[in-house]
Amino acid sequence: MPRLIARRTRGPLFLTDRKAPAGTPTLDVCLETGRARLSYRRAEEIFEENTRLLANPTPHPTTSRAWTAGRFTRYVTVP
């Protein structure tokens, strides 16, 4: 995370793939790229999608559960 935020001095950190629509609050738009802040709902979806195999190394396609941010933080410690 430190490398991700090292050069950022302002604006949202996690951004959508698209430009922000007109009327998006200024604090929710990256001034350099014009992209909008990623919503918590979408961030959770992406997190779950990308951690499914971490939570279940040999999953069955119909029963595999992804990690949620809450489940993940219970198993990970940050120094």
TIVEX-100602 format. One record per atom (N, C-alpha, C): residue number from 1; residue in one letter; x, y, z. Coordinates in steps of 0.2 Angstrom, whole numbers, plus 2048, in hexadecimal, padded with zeros to 3 digits. Atoms other than C-alpha are relative to their C-alpha. Example, Ala and Ser with C-alpha at 12.3 -4.5 7.8 and 13.67 -1.06 7.14 Angstrom:
1,a,804,7FA,800 .
1,a,83E,7EA,827 .
1,a,804,806,800 .
2,s,7FC,7FA,7FF .
2,s,844,7FB,824 .
2,s,7FC,805,803 .
//
This chain:
1,m,804,7FA,800 .
1,m,800,800,800 .
1,m,804,806,800 .
2,p,7FC,7FA,800 .
2,p,80E,80D,804 .
2,p,802,802,7F9 .
3,r,7FE,7FE,807 .
3,r,814,80B,7F2 .
3,r,7FA,803,7FC .
4,l,805,7FD,804 .
4,l,803,80E,7EB .
4,l,7FE,807,802 .
5,i,802,7F9,7FE .
5,i,800,81E,7F5 .
5,i,806,805,800 .
6,a,7FA,7FC,7FF .
6,a,812,824,7F5 .
6,a,800,807,7FC .
7,r,800,7FA,805 .
7,r,810,831,7E6 .
7,r,7F9,804,800 .
8,r,806,7FD,800 .
8,r,7FE,835,7E9 .
8,r,7FF,806,806 .
9,t,800,7FB,7FB .
9,t,7FB,846,7F2 .
9,t,7F9,802,801 .
10,r,807,7FE,800 .
10,r,7E8,848,7EF .
10,r,7FC,7FC,7FC .
11,g,804,804,804 .
11,g,7D9,840,7E8 .
11,g,7FF,7F9,803 .
12,p,802,807,7FE .
12,p,7D1,82F,7EA .
12,p,806,7FB,7FE .
13,l,7FB,804,801 .
13,l,7DD,820,7EA .
13,l,7FE,7FA,7FB .
14,f,803,805,804 .
14,f,7D2,812,7E2 .
14,f,7FB,803,7FB .
15,l,804,7FD,805 .
15,l,7CB,817,7D2 .
15,l,7FC,7FB,7FB .
16,t,804,804,805 .
16,t,7BE,811,7C5 .
16,t,804,7FF,7FA .
17,d,7FD,800,806 .
17,d,7C3,80C,7B4 .
17,d,7FE,805,7FB .
18,r,803,7FB,805 .
18,r,7B8,81A,7AC .
18,r,801,807,803 .
19,k,800,7F9,7FE .
19,k,7B8,82D,7AD .
19,k,7FA,801,804 .
20,a,806,7FE,7FC .
20,a,7AD,834,7BA .
20,a,7FB,804,7FC .
21,p,805,7FD,804 .
21,p,79C,839,7B4 .
21,p,7FF,808,803 .
22,a,801,7F9,7FE .
22,a,797,84C,7B4 .
22,a,7FC,800,807 .
23,g,804,800,7FA .
23,g,791,851,7C5 .
23,g,803,7FC,806 .
24,t,7FC,804,7FB .
24,t,79D,846,7CF .
24,t,803,805,805 .
25,p,7FD,7FB,7FC .
25,p,7A3,84F,7DF .
25,p,807,800,7FF .
26,t,7F9,7FF,801 .
26,t,7B4,856,7DD .
26,t,805,7FC,804 .
27,l,7FB,804,7FC .
27,l,7BC,84C,7EB .
27,l,800,7F9,7FE .
28,d,801,807,802 .
28,d,7B6,83C,7E3 .
28,d,803,7FF,7F9 .
29,v,7FD,801,806 .
29,v,7C0,83F,7D3 .
29,v,807,802,800 .
30,c,7F9,7FF,801 .
30,c,7D2,83D,7CF .
30,c,802,806,7FC .
31,l,7FE,7FA,804 .
31,l,7D9,84E,7C9 .
31,l,804,7FF,7FA .
32,e,7FB,801,806 .
32,e,7E6,846,7BE .
32,e,7FD,7FC,7FB .
33,t,803,805,805 .
33,t,7DC,838,7B6 .
33,t,7F8,802,7FE .
34,g,807,7FE,801 .
34,g,7CA,83F,7B7 .
34,g,7FB,7FA,802 .
35,r,804,806,7FE .
35,r,7C4,82D,7BE .
35,r,7FD,801,806 .
36,a,804,800,7FA .
36,a,7B8,82B,7CC .
36,a,803,7FB,805 .
37,r,7FE,804,7FA .
37,r,7BB,824,7DD .
37,r,7FC,7F9,7FF .
38,l,804,807,800 .
38,l,7B7,811,7DE .
38,l,7FC,800,806 .
39,s,805,800,7FB .
39,s,7A8,80E,7E8 .
39,s,802,7FA,805 .
40,y,7FF,805,7FB .
40,y,7A9,803,7F8 .
40,y,7FD,7F9,7FD .
41,r,803,806,802 .
41,r,79D,7F7,7F0 .
41,r,804,7FC,7FA .
42,r,7FC,802,806 .
42,r,7A7,7F5,7E0 .
42,r,807,7FD,803 .
43,a,7FA,803,7FD .
43,a,7B7,7F3,7EA .
43,a,800,7FA,803 .
44,e,801,807,7FD .
44,e,7B0,7E5,7F4 .
44,e,7FF,7FB,7FB .
45,e,801,805,806 .
45,e,7AA,7DC,7E4 .
45,e,807,7FE,7FD .
46,i,7F9,801,803 .
46,i,7BC,7DE,7DD .
46,i,804,7FC,805 .
47,f,7FC,803,7FB .
47,f,7C4,7D8,7ED .
47,f,7FE,7F9,801 .
48,e,802,807,7FF .
48,e,7B9,7C9,7EF .
48,e,801,7FC,7F9 .
49,e,7FF,804,807 .
49,e,7BB,7C4,7DC .
49,e,808,7FE,800 .
50,n,7F9,801,801 .
50,n,7CE,7C5,7DE .
50,n,803,7FC,806 .
51,t,7FD,804,7FA .
51,t,7D0,7BC,7EF .
51,t,7FC,7F9,800 .
52,r,804,806,800 .
52,r,7C4,7AD,7EB .
52,r,805,7FA,801 .
53,l,7FB,806,800 .
53,l,7D3,7A1,7E8 .
53,l,804,800,807 .
54,l,7FC,800,7FA .
54,l,7DC,7A7,7F8 .
54,l,7FC,7FD,805 .
55,a,804,803,7FA .
55,a,7CD,7A3,803 .
55,a,7FE,7F9,7FF .
56,n,801,807,801 .
56,n,7CA,792,7FA .
56,n,805,7FE,7FB .
57,p,7FB,802,805 .
57,p,7DA,78B,7F2 .
57,p,7FE,7FB,7FB .
58,t,802,805,804 .
58,t,7D1,77C,7EB .
58,t,7F8,800,800 .
59,p,807,7FF,7FF .
59,p,7BF,783,7E9 .
59,p,7FC,7FC,7FB .
60,h,805,803,804 .
60,h,7B0,77A,7E2 .
60,h,7FC,806,7FD .
61,p,803,7FB,803 .
61,p,7A8,786,7D5 .
61,p,7FA,803,803 .
62,t,807,7FE,7FD .
62,t,797,786,7DD .
62,t,800,802,807 .
63,t,800,7FF,7F9 .
63,t,79C,788,7EF .
63,t,806,805,802 .
64,s,7FA,7FC,7FE .
64,s,7AC,793,7EF .
64,s,7FD,807,802 .
65,r,801,7FA,7FD .
65,r,7AB,7A2,7FA .
65,r,806,805,7FF .
66,a,7FA,7FC,801 .
66,a,7B6,7B1,7F7 .
66,a,801,803,807 .
67,w,7FF,7FC,7FA .
67,w,7BE,7BB,805 .
67,w,7FC,807,800 .
68,t,802,7F9,800 .
68,t,7B5,7CB,80A .
68,t,805,804,804 .
69,a,7FB,7FC,7FC .
69,a,7BF,7D9,811 .
69,a,800,7FF,807 .
70,g,801,802,7F9 .
70,g,7B8,7D5,822 .
70,g,803,7FA,802 .
71,r,7FD,807,7FF .
71,r,7BD,7C3,821 .
71,r,808,800,800 .
72,f,7F9,800,802 .
72,f,7CE,7C7,81A .
72,f,804,804,806 .
73,t,7FC,7FC,7FA .
73,t,7D3,7D4,828 .
73,t,800,7FC,806 .
74,r,800,804,7FA .
74,r,7CF,7C7,835 .
74,r,806,7FB,800 .
75,y,7FB,805,801 .
75,y,7DD,7BC,82E .
75,y,807,803,7FE .
76,v,7FA,7FC,802 .
76,v,7EA,7C9,829 .
76,v,802,805,805 .
77,t,7FE,7FB,7FB .
77,t,7F4,7D3,835 .
77,t,805,805,7FC .
78,v,7FC,7FB,803 .
78,v,7FC,7E3,830 .
78,v,806,802,805 .
79,p,7FB,7FE,7FB .
79,p,80D,7E7,838 .
79,p,800,808,802 .
//
